[in-house]
Amino acid sequence: MLKNQIYRIILCLPVIFTGLQGRSQISPGDLAEPHAHLEGISNCTKCHILGEKVSNEKCLDCHQLLKSRVDQKKGYHASTDVAGKECVSCHSDHHGRNFELIRFKADQFNHNLTGYVLEGKHAGKQCNDCHKPEFISNPEARKKKSTYLGLNTDCLSCHEDYHQKTLSANCASCHNFEGFKQAPKFEHNNTDYKLLGKHLEVDCIKCHKKEIRDGRDFQVFKGLDYNNCSSCHTDVHQNKFGQNCTQCHTEESFHVIKKTGNFNHSLTDYPLEGKHLHVDCKACHKTKYTDPIITNRCTNCHSDYHKNQFEKQGKSPDCADCHSVFGFNESSYTIGKHNESHFPLKGAHEATPCFACHKKETRWEFRKIGLKCIDCHENIHDPYLDKKYYPEASCESCHGESRWSDISFNHSQTKYELEGAHKKQSCRDCHFKTDLQTGKKVQQFTGIRTNCANCHKDIHYGQFDKDGETECKICHTFDDWKAGKFDHDKTRFMLDGAHRVVACTKCHKPVVKEQYSYILYKLEKFQCKDCH
């Protein structure tokens, strides 16, 4: 069949060459410059099928780069506007050497059909801004004098890598097509260093400095040291507390201290103990935390509650001499120290709480509170007791400091010396009487009669009265109420014989007179028949 076709062509040649413009009768016209190498009858079948039109297959056999994209269903020639069309419907030839095989109105071309949508700054670019030889990455496409193929959609295929391979080559992960100067897609929290607190307000350039690297402007985003705050911030503590600033501070502000108590104040010159552990930092650090605080005396922070009461030679002792950091309510001032003062503690005073003497009203007072008993104790004997027995109301004249009931008064100073059982009695037994009308105890030290009946009841109901008084001492002693001094022989009835061994009760019987019952000792009759 091929031989027949060639034969028919040969038979026609004389006819063709007989006319004017013989050669133009063989070819419709000169091929365009890109196809000029295909001139000649021997090359016709490289594009044409004998007796038929130009086929897409033959075009793509030559244009392998385009065929590869079409096969992958990529690019403009795989779009719905082109797919299925004959190549020659857009790219016909034989129109002369200068004929443009690729021609279209650039301002009307829908770039979306290429699979690469022009957005932002790209939308305002001219075709030649991007489709130029230096941007062609495909080696095959680079060989062509003019082509729209061979471009890579990666940003760095057209744009310089400002970050010099320190960041991802996928620029679109941070930037959009509006411009490279902003990175609206960048999310700092996706990095190894999340921004919190004040860091959210810091301008990027504060941390990411600009420099010249390899002769070009460069901003450092990778390789920053962020393990310690001091990498960016000046350590005002000069490493005194270590580099872990977050144990005390937060990203909100360096002036805000955590309330968790993580800060080890023992690293300072003043370890916190007792009540100080619960004090707000600002109570002591009133300005900056770095400002020095003098801690050698409590009064540097605390007011002198005692108003210089303990001042000696113009200087007051420190609070720590008596108090601890566990509270001002407790005191380490010992009895031993108190005994070195003007008022040594003895007896019951040793067990007396401090406030009993030193806080009589609202404030604690330690000076000019008195040294005499009556400065603290009520003088209950005034005006009942003669001042000569306790000059200047000195209670110690009679009382000891252990308890008020311990009395050492020498009763011999009075007109009535204590003997026998009287020595065992308390002062109150004789000197404190109950008022029958009010029921209250009434003191009496002066004007007390010394006869027995003044204190003791006359159980004999006047049987032994003389001139209206009974003298108990005639029969009794001060040791007990037994009639040890009574001598029956001195009475009107002397005891003789068997009478001496007769019990008293045989003769002296109980009687009742005027509702009183008592033993009758004064007998009026002494004859035998009165008893026998």
C-alpha positions, 0 to 999 in steps of 0.5 A: 500500500505504501508503495502505491502511495509513493508511486502516485506521488511520483506520477503527479510530480511532473504535473506539479512542477509544470505550474508556477510556484511549483514548490508551493504546490507541494507544501502549503507554506513554510513551517514556523521557526520551531518546526523549520528543521522539519522542512522537506518531503521526507519529513512530512510523515513526521507530522502528517498521516498520508492521506489524512490530517495531522494527528495529536499522537504525532504531535505528542510524539515530538512534544514529550514534555507536554505529553507527560503532563497530559498523561498525568492530567496536569496543566492547561492541555488537560483542562476541560477547555482543551482536552479532546481537541486536535492540536492543529485547531490551535497550533496550525503551521505552514504559515511562514517562518515568523508565524507564532504557533502559540498565540493567545490573548494574555489578558483574557487567558484563564490561568486557573485552567493550568491548575495553578490559580494566580492569587494575591501578588501573582494576579498582577504579574505579566506572563513573562514575569514568571515564564522566563528561562531562568525559572524553568527547572525542567531540563527538557523545557530549558532547551526550548527557545520559547515555552510556557512549560517547565515551571515548578509551582514551588515558591523557591523555584522563582523566589530567592530563599530569604531564610537560606534553607534554615526553614521549610521550603514550603513558603505557603505554610507561613506566607500567603500570596499578598506578600512575604513581609508578613506571615499570617499563616505562621502559628508560633504555638506550633513551634517548640516555644509557645508564646504566652503572656507578654511574649504575645505582644513582643515584636518579632524583631525583638527576638529574631534579629537581622544580620548579614549572612553570606552577603545577604540580609538575613533574619534569624528564626532558627537556632535561637537559644530559648532554654533560659530566660537569660538568653534574652533577658538580663539576669538582674539577680546575677545568677544568684538564684539560678537560671530557672526564672519560671520558678518565681516569675511568669510570662505575664510580667517579671513584677508578678511573683508566683504564689506557689511558694516555689521560690527558694528564699534561702538562696538570699541573705534572709531565709524565710521562716515562721510567719514570714513564709506567709507574707506577701512578697510586696509587703517587704519588696515595696518597689522592685524585687531587686532593690536591697532590703536591710534585714539586720533588725526587725524594726527595719520592717516592723514598727517598735510596738513598745515605743522605745520602752527598752531603750538603753543609752539611746538604743533599743534592743532588737525584737529578736531578743524576746520574740521569734519569727513564729509570732509576736504573741510568744516571747522568749524573755525568760524568768532568768532575764526577768530576775536581772531586772528591777523586779525579780520574780519569786513565788507566785509571781513566777507563775503569773502570766505576763499580761496580768502585770504588763497589759492592764489596759489595751497596750502592753506596758513594761516601764513605770508600772510600779514595783510595790504590791499595791501598784498591782494588788488592791490594798484590802486592809485600808483603812482597817489595819493600822499603818504602823504594822505595814509602813507604806502599805508594804504587803511583804510586812505580813505576806509572802510572794507564794500565796496570800495565806502565807503570813509571817506577822509577829503578833507579839507586836500587838497587845495580844500575844498568840498562844496555844491553839490561837497560833494555829488559827488564820488571821481571818478566823479572828479579824474577818467577821460576817455582817449578819445584816449584809452577809459580807465579810467585815475586817476588824483589826483595831478595837478588838476586845481580848476576852474569850467571849468576844470570839467564843460562845459561852457554853456555860451561859454566864454560870461563871460570870464575874461582874458581867464577864466570864474569865475562861482562862481560870479553868482553860488553857490556850491549847484546848477547851479541856478544863485543865486548870480547874480545881474542884477544891477551890469551889464551895464543895471540896471533893473528899473520899469516894467523891474524887472518883465520881464522874462529873456527869453524876453530879452535873446534869444537863438542864434547859433554861430559856430554850438553852441546854447546858450543863449545870455546874453552879449547884445551890444545894450540897446536902447528901440528900440532894444527890443520894 
